[in-house]
Amino acid sequence: MQSAPPDPAAELDMLLRRAGITLPPERMPGVLAGFLDLQVMLPLLRQPRSAAAEPAGTYDLSTITRDMP
């Protein structure tokens, strides 16, 4: 038997309370919209990746300035 899908507003409220965050009521719709967008992106973010898929943390100054006199 499948359980009912969680209520996103209730889930967000629980996460905010757990983190000790109090939002003004007028901000809740915007934060909830961002929370829902993040839920859509999570499966894309939680995929295995190789080292080649990771961005470099450093750069070589000579490659950026090679066309400069």
N, C-alpha and C positions, 0 to 999 in steps of 0.2 A: 504494500500500500504506500503510495507516494504522499508525502506531506505537502501541504499547501505552500506555494512560494512565499518567501518572507515579504513582509511589508517594508519597502525600502525606507520610508519615512521613519518607521519604528526602529529599523536596524541602525539608521544614521543617528537617531536620538540616543539609542543605547551606546553607540560608539563614542558620541560626544560626551555623554555622562561619564562613561568609563575613563575618558581622557581628562575629565574635569573642565570641559569647555562649555561655557554658557554663551549661546548665541542670542542676539536680539531677535525677536520674532520676525521682524521685517527682512532679516538676512537669510532666514531659513529656506525660502524658495530658491534662491541663488545657490546656496551651498548644496541643497538637495539635487539641483540640476547638475552641478559638478560631480557630486557623488555618483549619480546615475551614469554620467559619461565615463567616469573612471571604472565603474563596474563593467561597462561594455569593452573597455580597453584591456582589462586585466588578463584575459586569456592570451592576448597578443604579447603582453609583457612577460608572462610566465612561461616562455618557451625556452628550451635549451638552445644555447648559442655557442658557437665556436669562438676562439680568441680573435679570429679574423673579423667577426661581426662587432667587436667592441671598438669604440673610438679610441684613438691614440690619446694618451694623457700628456704627451709632450710634443714639441715640434722642433724642427731644426731651422734656426734663423737664416742660415745660408740658402735654404730653398725658398724662403719667402722674399728675400731681398736680392736674389740673383740678377734680376733685371735692373737693379738700381746701380747708378755709377759709383 
